[in-house]
Amino acid sequence: MRSELGWILARRPSTNAAGTPHFNVAGQQANTLLHDGHAWKGYRHTALRGTRQAMRTALDEGATMLVQASFAFVHAVERGAALDEPLRSSVEAILECEALALSGPVPACVVRLGYLYGPDSRDLRAYRTAFRLGRPYWSGPARARQYHLHQLDAASALRAAAKARNAGRTFYATDGHTVSFMHFMDAFAHRVGRATPLHLPRLSHILARAIIREEHMQQTALGMPPRAPSPRVPGWTPKFPDYRKGLDQTIEAWDNAAGA
């Protein structure tokens, strides 16, 4: 099944005078804080298989470039953040996929994306329903700030990176500001009519595991360095450099679709 980011890229195929690049977005369904950790199930197998398949497809189709979509949060781990299992194994798989893509016969680059959100997110739609029903959510600590990125900006960053001069390099694409999952989701809740969203208390950690995977709890507690990671994709600027504007566009897109 094609990922949400894959569908966005497919809606506007990328071509240039030099040829057609190939984008590997295998595993990007996990690159969000909106799935309560469930997208990490079987991640290593899915991501490695998808990367190998992308390398074969890029070679068979004569692609001029393989652009490997990856995860910006690994920047915190590389900067020394401690991470336990089970998320640590997923980070190791992410780095293995990056190295694999760069080692292939087709020129490749890596683009580490911030946590994805936007109108194409099924998980964000599910949160909208949950907030309207008054359900609480696992927010993580307010002090743990993360990198975020609108789905449309993620697609444009991948396209911008698909240039021969970028072969062998690793870039970042985030909106440039860190914000905690708590502040991000509370802002979203306010936009869908929930003035006072409820947070699951951290004391409920053991009970919450019945519906929330440990990886999500780890992610929401993993703070990022405050400055935007670099190097950024050359020549790329996010259309939504502020998560509030990105959330406003998300709500507007849903409203427009409902009124069509």
Long-range contacts (C-beta under 8 A, 24 or more apart in sequence): 3-28, 3-29, 4-28, 4-29, 4-116, 4-120, 4-121, 4-122, 4-151, 5-69, 5-116, 5-151, 5-154, 5-155, 7-120, 8-120, 8-151, 8-152, 8-154, 8-155, 9-155, 9-158, 9-159, 12-155, 14-159, 14-162, 16-162, 18-64, 18-164, 19-62, 19-63, 19-64, 20-61, 20-63, 20-64, 21-63, 21-64, 21-65, 21-66, 21-67, 21-159, 21-162, 22-54, 22-57, 22-58, 22-61, 22-63, 22-65, 22-66, 22-67, 22-106, 23-54, 23-66, 23-67, 23-69, 23-158, 23-162, 24-50, 24-51, 24-54, 24-55, 24-58, 24-66, 24-67, 24-68, 24-69, 24-101, 25-69, 25-158, 26-50, 26-51, 26-53, 26-54, 26-97, 27-94, 27-97, 28-69, 28-113, 28-116, 30-71, 30-90, 31-69, 31-71, 31-113, 31-115, 31-116, 32-115, 32-116, 32-117, 32-121, 32-123, 33-115, 33-146, 33-181, 33-184, 33-216, 33-219, 33-220, 34-117, 34-121, 34-123, 34-124, 34-126, 34-127, 35-123, 35-216, 36-138, 36-211, 36-212, 36-213, 36-216, 37-212, 37-213, 37-214, 37-215, 37-216, 37-217, 37-219, 38-213, 40-86, 40-87, 40-90, 40-213, 40-215, 41-213, 43-90, 43-93, 44-89, 44-90, 44-93, 47-93, 47-94, 47-97, 48-93, 48-96, 48-97, 48-100, 51-97, 51-100, 51-101, 52-100, 54-101, 55-100, 55-101, 55-104, 55-105, 55-106, 58-104, 58-106, 58-108, 59-104, 59-105, 59-106, 63-106, 64-107, 64-162, 64-164, 65-106, 65-107, 65-108, 65-109, 65-162, 65-163, 65-164, 65-166, 65-167, 66-101, 66-104, 66-106, 66-107, 66-108, 66-109, 67-108, 67-109, 67-111, 67-158, 67-161, 67-162, 68-97, 68-98, 68-101, 68-102, 68-108, 68-109, 68-110, 68-111, 69-111, 69-113, 69-154, 69-158, 70-94, 70-97, 70-98, 70-110, 70-111, 70-112, 70-113, 70-170, 71-112, 71-113, 72-112, 72-113, 72-114, 72-115, 72-147, 72-149, 72-172, 72-173, 72-174, 72-224, 72-229, 73-115, 73-146, 73-147, 73-219, 73-222, 73-224, 74-112, 75-112, 75-147, 75-172, 75-224, 75-225, 75-229, 76-222, 76-223, 76-224, 76-225, 79-225, 81-222, 81-223, 83-218, 83-222, 84-218, 86-214, 86-215, 86-218, 87-214, 87-215, 87-218, 87-219, 87-222, 90-215, 98-170, 102-168, 107-164, 107-167, 107-168, 108-167, 108-168, 109-161, 109-162, 109-166, 109-167, 109-168, 109-169, 109-170, 109-171, 110-169, 110-170, 110-171, 111-157, 111-158, 111-161, 111-170, 111-171, 111-172, 111-173, 111-233, 112-170, 112-171, 112-172, 112-173, 112-229, 113-149, 113-154, 113-157, 113-173, 113-174, 114-146, 114-147, 114-148, 114-149, 114-154, 114-173, 114-174, 114-175, 115-146, 115-147, 115-148, 115-149, 116-148, 116-149, 116-150, 116-151, 116-154, 117-148, 117-149, 117-150, 117-151, 117-184, 117-243, 117-246, 117-247, 117-250, 118-150, 118-151, 118-152, 118-246, 118-249, 118-250, 119-151, 119-249, 119-250, 119-253, 119-254, 119-257, 120-151, 121-151, 121-250, 124-188, 124-250, 125-254, 127-185, 127-188, 127-189, 128-188, 128-192, 131-188, 131-189, 131-192, 131-193, 131-194, 131-197, 132-192, 132-193, 132-194, 134-194, 134-198, 135-198, 136-197, 136-198, 136-199, 136-200, 137-185, 137-197, 137-198, 137-199, 137-200, 138-199, 138-200, 138-208, 138-212, 138-216, 138-217, 138-220, 139-180, 139-181, 139-182, 139-185, 139-186, 139-199, 139-200, 139-220, 140-180, 140-181, 140-182, 140-217, 140-219, 140-220, 140-221, 141-180, 141-182, 141-202, 141-220, 141-221, 142-180, 142-182, 142-183, 143-180, 143-223, 144-180, 144-181, 144-220, 144-221, 144-222, 144-223, 145-178, 145-179, 145-180, 145-223, 145-224, 145-226, 146-178, 146-179, 146-180, 146-181, 146-184, 146-219, 146-220, 146-222, 146-223, 146-224, 147-174, 147-175, 147-178, 147-224, 147-228, 147-229, 148-174, 148-175, 148-177, 148-179, 148-184, 148-243, 148-246, 149-173, 149-174, 149-175, 149-238, 150-175, 150-238, 150-239, 150-240, 150-246, 150-249, 150-250, 152-239, 152-240, 153-238, 153-239, 153-240, 153-246, 156-236, 156-238, 156-239, 157-233, 157-236, 157-238, 160-233, 160-234, 160-235, 160-236, 161-233, 161-234, 161-236, 163-234, 166-234, 169-231, 171-231, 171-232, 171-233, 171-234, 172-228, 172-229, 172-230, 172-231, 172-232, 172-233, 173-232, 173-233, 173-236, 173-238, 174-228, 174-229, 174-238, 175-238, 175-240, 175-241, 175-242, 175-243, 175-246, 176-228, 176-238, 176-241, 177-228, 177-241, 177-242, 177-243, 178-223, 178-224, 178-225, 178-226, 179-243, 180-220, 181-219, 181-220, 182-220, 184-243, 187-243, 187-244, 187-247, 188-247, 191-247, 191-248, 191-251, 192-251
